[in-house]
Amino acid sequence: MEFKSIGQESLKYRKLILFCLIIFIKKYKILESFIKYIFAYFKHFKLKFDYFYLNNYFNFSF
């Protein structure tokens, strides 16, 4: 009985981790599309921008 309950608990945690990963992947895809939109915007208007500044902005936002 103890081994069965331990297995059920680990299954709960596995489902929770999987759920969190799915949410993270969905958020990352939204973030990725947002970054692509920014790059497309800058390429469209042919503006030069500082990649280091953009990189620091994303580092501070997390």
C-alpha positions in Angstrom: 0.0 0.0 0.0 2.8 2.4 0.8 4.5 1.9 -2.5 1.2 2.5 -4.3 0.6 5.8 -2.5 4.2 6.9 -3.3 3.6 6.1 -6.9 0.4 8.1 -6.9 2.1 11.1 -5.3 5.0 11.0 -7.9 2.3 10.8 -10.6 0.7 14.0 -9.2 4.0 15.8 -9.3 4.8 14.6 -12.8 1.4 15.9 -14.0 2.1 19.2 -12.2 5.5 19.6 -13.8 4.1 18.7 -17.2 1.4 21.3 -16.8 3.9 24.0 -15.8 6.1 23.1 -18.8 3.1 23.4 -21.2 2.3 26.8 -19.7 5.9 27.9 -20.0 6.1 26.7 -23.6 2.9 28.6 -24.5 4.2 31.8 -22.9 7.6 31.3 -24.6 5.9 31.0 -28.0 4.0 34.3 -27.3 7.3 35.9 -26.2 9.1 34.5 -29.3 6.4 35.9 -31.7 6.6 39.3 -29.9 10.4 39.3 -30.4 10.0 38.4 -34.1 7.5 41.2 -34.4 10.0 43.7 -33.0 12.7 42.5 -35.4 10.3 42.7 -38.3 9.3 46.2 -37.3 13.0 47.4 -37.2 13.8 45.7 -40.5 10.8 47.2 -42.1 11.8 50.8 -41.2 15.5 49.9 -41.7 16.5 51.4 -38.3 19.7 50.3 -36.6 19.2 49.5 -33.0 21.6 48.5 -30.2 21.3 44.7 -29.7 23.1 45.0 -26.4 20.4 47.4 -25.1 17.6 45.1 -26.3 19.3 42.1 -24.7 19.6 44.0 -21.3 16.0 45.0 -21.5 14.9 41.4 -21.8 17.2 40.3 -19.0 15.8 43.0 -16.6 12.2 42.1 -17.6 12.6 38.6 -16.1 
